Amino acid sequence: MNILYGIQGTGHGHISRAREVLPELQKHAVVDVMVSGHNNQLSIKEDIKYQKYGISLSYDNNGGIAVLDTLRDFRPIRFLSDVQSVFVTDYDLVISDYEPVSAWAAKLEDVPSIGLSHQASFLSALTPRPPQKSLVAEVLFKHFSPVDYPIGFHFLQYDHFIEPPIIRSAIREVEQCAGNHVTVYLPAYHHKVLQEIFAPFTMVDWHIFSPYCEQYHRKGSTEVHPISHQQFLDSFASCRGVICNAGFETCSEAMYLGKKLLAVPIRNQYEQECNVAALKSIGVETVETLNNCEKELKQWLDQKKLLRLDAIADPKMIVEEIIKQADALTTKQSQNRSRSGLRLF
């Protein structure tokens, strides 16, 4: 079996999941990798067959999506060209981790496709939503990266096709210890903004990991680090708490390690608003913004409550499900083609 695996490169979660799934998938098939997205900060070890511009979000440095910058960076003609440039008929199956180029190429050429992403969980009405739904975002969930069969991931198994999180091996195998620092990963905020917010809280150290930082520096109780896999992992494993966006993977990893968690959704990011609804339902602390939240930060620092994930997904079992569904899709496709070939005389 030949498989094209499309990975959304914006945000570390898609690539982290692929690092766990690909080795198992390669035991069953020949796999080519596509990565799209022009704002990604992390790499993947496997050779990349296709690197595409794709669709990415831009941030305003103060905790929200820069809508105008995001629209300015969208290249519809280039996107269509990217879709047409992928030789998707060379593959028996396309897997899309919310990667739109491979998904749309498969749809247009009628190649079987499977979605493998957190976003796929929102195809179920049972998955938590905020009080105010976004009709535009709900449409995007369905059509941004369309697939024949979804396999979603979420904090809890809200529906039959939703699995618990895949936790990367680096987190599962890490040695933990209790330090006196808080690990902060909020890429939608500039680190200078974060330093001002955390400066009054000198009872702990603050390890801020920032995409805007090129060189480590310290000011008072705040340390600012460039994005680095190993340094972040070391800080994450030894921290007393984690403050991060309401993204799925980092929140899942924090709860897996039993770290105290404070989630701050990216403003105007509907998926994270949905995640906040889910996090609140299981008892995780959240704030809408870090601006003017000194009281909430102090309460969170004093808090003793910890939450742990009850279950995580096994990449081997996920790959077995992929192969099972791929066989079913291929059989269904063959039957449909046979029926369409029948003629009455």
Secondary structure as GFF3:
##gff-version 3
##sequence-region A 1 345
A	DSSP	beta_strand	2	8	.	.	.	ID=ss1
A	DSSP	alpha_helix	12	25	.	.	.	ID=ss2
A	DSSP	beta_strand	30	36	.	.	.	ID=ss3
A	DSSP	beta_strand	50	52	.	.	.	ID=ss4
A	DSSP	alpha_helix	67	73	.	.	.	ID=ss5
A	DSSP	alpha_helix	76	85	.	.	.	ID=ss6
A	DSSP	three_ten_helix	88	90	.	.	.	ID=ss7
A	DSSP	beta_strand	93	97	.	.	.	ID=ss8
A	DSSP	alpha_helix	100	109	.	.	.	ID=ss9
A	DSSP	beta_strand	113	117	.	.	.	ID=ss10
A	DSSP	three_ten_helix	119	123	.	.	.	ID=ss11
A	DSSP	alpha_helix	135	143	.	.	.	ID=ss12
A	DSSP	beta_strand	149	153	.	.	.	ID=ss13
A	DSSP	beta_strand	162	163	.	.	.	ID=ss14
A	DSSP	alpha_helix	169	172	.	.	.	ID=ss15
A	DSSP	beta_strand	181	185	.	.	.	ID=ss16
A	DSSP	alpha_helix	191	198	.	.	.	ID=ss17
A	DSSP	beta_strand	205	210	.	.	.	ID=ss18
A	DSSP	beta_strand	217	219	.	.	.	ID=ss19
A	DSSP	beta_strand	222	226	.	.	.	ID=ss20
A	DSSP	alpha_helix	229	238	.	.	.	ID=ss21
A	DSSP	beta_strand	241	244	.	.	.	ID=ss22
A	DSSP	alpha_helix	248	256	.	.	.	ID=ss23
A	DSSP	beta_strand	260	263	.	.	.	ID=ss24
A	DSSP	alpha_helix	270	281	.	.	.	ID=ss25
A	DSSP	beta_strand	285	286	.	.	.	ID=ss26
A	DSSP	alpha_helix	294	302	.	.	.	ID=ss27
A	DSSP	alpha_helix	315	340	.	.	.	ID=ss28
###
